[in-house]
Amino acid sequence: MADNAQPRDLTSPMLRVSGLKRYFDVSKPLLNRLLEGKPRMILKAVSGIDFDIIKGQTFALVGESGCGKSTVANLVVGLHPPTAGKIEFEGVDAATITNRAQMEQLRRRIAMIFQDPYASLNPRWRVSPIVSEPIRAFGLLKGAKKISQRTEELLTQVGLSAADGEKYPHEFSGGQRQRISIARALASEPDFIVCDEPTSALDVSVQAQILNLMKGLQNKFDLTYLFISHDLAVVRHMADNVGVMYLGRLCEVAPVDDIFDNPLHPYTQLLLETIPDVEMTGRNRAPVAGEIPNPIDPPRGCTFHPRCPLVADYCRKERPDLVTLDSGVRVACHAVIQGQDWRPESDRS
């Protein structure tokens, strides 16, 4: 976004995540565990995932609530340290940066748009200081007049007026508040923005406006997005590549057209059945059945097998690895990898 930005290698990923894990200790206090004779309880929110994001593209993480999507978002922006694995930004592992100036530069280039526009804005501040805070924090401009002019420019870019800077967040609707959040994210002149379900708290009538705004800003400023969502209809509009998460792991990673036109993993197929049939074709639908298992004590083998309509004995015994197929699609499913019979057990001879 900055005028003095240096040209970068567009063939290598802007963000590379490899072997990323994040575990949370949710055990009771030590004394309680000793008295009750219970072991420590570890929640494996993210259990080792790998993906790349190319500059200027959008990579979407999708899945049901509790699958670990937002934890990944928090890890990428540094709100949580990873338990294991690497998060590399243009080839540099963020965990290895010790120079304060380099860390500040990295933080400036990565921004985040949060899910709830009602909770992510300080209700005691007027909009102008909310939007201009990154400008002041990173020292991008000096002088009140220049900062004020830049703030007005940012508000205009997201479809608000310069006069809105004098108002408080409670004076705006949900969609307008999210526009303020987007303006604040743009204030630091980032290259990479993490979008954690930015439209899920908004009315359906407003969602399209915000998504179109984000798409337009991406094209204008050559932004790169990590887009977190559970709404596949939104993902199809926004994403170039999609990673489907289930219980802390990726089960399929593919270009967005492949995900929607030729989904391979049974979970991906069942997720697609949740998209409303607006054309009312009358086709039979098989939405995802059952509930996500307890991530503290996940099922043995493939963690999706208790809900999978295509389960076989080997699915219950061995966890499938995420394998890259000849098509370039990555999938973690024994049936796909081994070319097994995909019919349910009841239909097999």
N, C-alpha and C positions, 0 to 999 in steps of 0.2 A: 504493500500500500504506500509506503514511503517513497518519495521521489528519488531518494538516494539509495534505494535498495539495490543490492548487487545481484547480477544474474546468477541463477542457480541451475544445477543439473536437473532437467525435468525427467530424465529416465530413471533416476533413483527415487525411492519413496521419501516424502517429506517426514512422515512418521512411520516408524517400524516398532511394532510390539512383538516381543518374542519370549515365550515361556512365562508369561505374566501370571502371577499368583497373588492373591490377597486373602489371608485367613484372619478371622476375628475370634478371640478367646471370649466365649460367652458363658464361661463356667460360673458357678456360684462361688462365693468366697471360700478360701481354703478351709476354714474351720467348719463351714457347713458341709463341704465335701468329705472331710474326715469323719464327721459325725454320721453322715448318711452313707458313707462308703461308696461314693460315686466318683468317677474319674473326671478329668477336665473335658470340657465340651468345646470343640473347635468348629466354627462355622466357615466352610470353604466357599466364600462368596465368588471368587474367581480361581479356577483350578488349572491354570496353564493354558493360555491362549496365544495365538500368533496371527497377526494381520499387518498389512502394509496399506498406507494411504498415499497416493500419488498427488503431487501438487496440483491444485486447481480442481480436484475431484471431491466427491462426497462419498464417504464410507458410512453405511448405516448399520447399526447393531439393533437387531429386533429379537423379540421374545416376550414371553409372559412376565408379569410382575414377579420379582424375586429371583430372576435368572442371573442377575449380576451385571446388567447393562450400566446402571448408574454408578456402580462401584468402579467399573472400567473408566467411566468418564472422570470420576474423582481422582483416580490414579493418574490419568494422563495429565491433568492440570496440577497435580501435586498436592491435592487435599489429603490424600492418604499415601504413605510410602508403601511400595510393593513388598510383599513377603519374599518373593523371588521373581526372577525374570528381569527383562530390560525394556525400557521405553526410550527409544533413540529418536531424536529430532534432528533430521538432516545428518544422520550418521554419528551423532554425539549422544552418548548415554547420559541422560539427565542426572543420574545418581553419581556420576564421576566429576561433575562440575563443582569445583571448590572456589573458583574465583568469583567474588561477589559481583563484579561488573558483568561477567558472562552470564551469571544466573539472572541478574536483572534484565539483561537483554533477552534471554529466553522467556522470562515471564511476560515481558512486553509483547512478544510475538505470539503468545498463546492466550486466548480469551475464552470466556465461557458464558453461554446464555442459559439461565436456570429454568427449571420447569415451572415454578410458581411465580408469576409476576407480582402477586400480592405480598409474597414473603421476601422477595429478593431485592426490594427497594426500601431504603430507610425512610420511614414515614415522617421523620422529623426534619428531613432535608427537602429543600426545593429541588426541582428537576435539574436546574442548571448546575449546581454543585455535584449532584449525583453523576451526571454525564461527564463533567469535567474532572472528576476525581482522578481517573487514570492519567490524564494529561499532566496534572500537578505531580502525581506520585512518581511518574517516570521522567519528569522534567522535559517534556517534549516541546513546550512553549514557555516563554517568559513574558510576564506582564499581563495584567488583568484584562486589558483591551483585546490582546491577541487570543487569550484563552476564551473570552466571551464570544468573540467572532467565530472561533472554531466550534464552540458548543452550539451556537446557532446554526452553523453549517451542518453539524451532525444531526440535529433535530429535524432540519429540513430534509436531509437525505432519507430519513426513515418515515417521512410523511406527516410530521408534526410541524408546528409553526414556531418561530423564534420566541413568540410571546409565551409559549407553553413552559419555557424555562423558569418562569416566576411562579409556577403553580406547584402544589404538593401532589404526591402520588395518589392520594385518596380522591383527587378531583378527576381522575381519568378512569376509563373503562379498562377491562382486562386486556383487550387488544392494544389499546394505547399504552398501557404500562409495559407490555412486552416490546413495543416499539422503543420505549425509553431504555429498556434493558439492552436492546440491539444497538442503540446509539452509544450506550456506555461501553459495550464490547468493542465497537469500532474506534472508540476514542484513543486507544493505545496503538492504533495502526497495526493490528495483528496480521499475521499470515495464516494462522490456524485458529479455528473457532470450534469449541466443543459445544454442541447443542443438545442439552439433556431434556428431551421431550418438550420442546419449546412451545408446542401448541396444544398439549394435552389438557391444560387447564382452561382453554378458551372455548367459546361457543363455536359450533361448526361453521356458522356463517362468517366468522372472523378468521378461522384457521387458514383458509385459502389466501386471504390478503397477506397474512404474515409469511406464509410459505413463499408466495410470489415475491414479496419484498426481499426475503433472504436469498432467493434464487437470483434476483436482479443484482443485489449487492455482491454476490459471489462472482457473477460475470463481470461486473464493473471493476472490482478490486482484485480479481484473481485469488479469491479466498479458497481455503481448503477446509472442509467440514468433517468432523466426526459427529454423526447424527444419531442420537439415541431415540428410539421410538418403539411402541408396541402396536402402532397403527400401520398396517402394511399398505393401505391405500396412500398414506402420506409418504411412505418410503418410496413407493413407485414413482411418485412425482419428483422426489428430491435426490435420490441416490444414483450413483454410478455402479457401486459394488455393495453387496449386502453380506453381512455375517449373521447367521441365525444362532442365537445362544439358547442353551438349555442347561439349567442347573450348574452354572459356572463355567461351561465349556462351549466351544463352537462346534456345531454339528454340521453346518454347511456354510461355505463361503463361495460366492459366485457373482458374476455380473448381474445387475438388476433384472435384465430381460430373461436370463436363464432361470433365476429364482421364480419368476412369475409364469413363464411359459413352459419350463421343463424342470420343476422341482424334483430333486432326487431323494432327499431324506424324508421318511414318513412324517416326522414332526413338521417339516416345512410344508408338506402337502396339507396336513391338517390345519396348520395356521392359515393357509390361504383360504380354507373353507370358512373362516370367520369373516372374510370380507363380504359386506352386504351385496346381495345379488340385485343391483339396481335395475338391470334389464329384465328381471323377473322371468328368467328362462324356465323355471320350474324344475331344474335339475336337482337330483338328490344331493344332500349335503351331509358331511360327516365331521362336525366340529370336534375340537380336541376334547376328549373325555377325561374324567378323573382330575386329580389335583397334583401339583408339583410335589414330589417326595421331600421329606425332611432333608435339607442340605447338610445338617449335622451328621446324619446317618443315611447317606445315599444308598440306593440299591446296588447290589453287586452286579458286575458286568456293565452292559449298556444302561445308563441311568434312565433312559426313556422306555425301557422294556415293559414296566408295569402298565404303561398307557398305550403301547404300540399295538396296532391291529395286525402287524406282520411279525410278531415276536416268534423266535425259534429258540431251541434249547441253548445254542451257543451264545445267544444274546444275553442270557441270564448269567453266563459264566465269565465272559471275557469282554472287557471294554474295548470298543473299536477305536483305532487311531484316526486322526484327521489325515486322510490320504488325498494326494493330488491325482486326479484322473487325467487321461489323455486330452480331454477337452479343456483342461485347466481348472475345472471346478474342483473344490476341495470338499470332501464329505467324510463323515465319520459314521458309517453304517455297514455292518457285516454284509447285508443283502446286496448293497451296491458294489462294495469292494470285491466280493467273491462271486458276484453274478448269480446269487442263489434265487430260488423260487420265491417270488414276492407275494404269493397268495397267502391269505390267512391259514393257520393250521387246520381249521375246520374244513377248508376247501381242498386241502392237499390229499392226494391219493396215497 
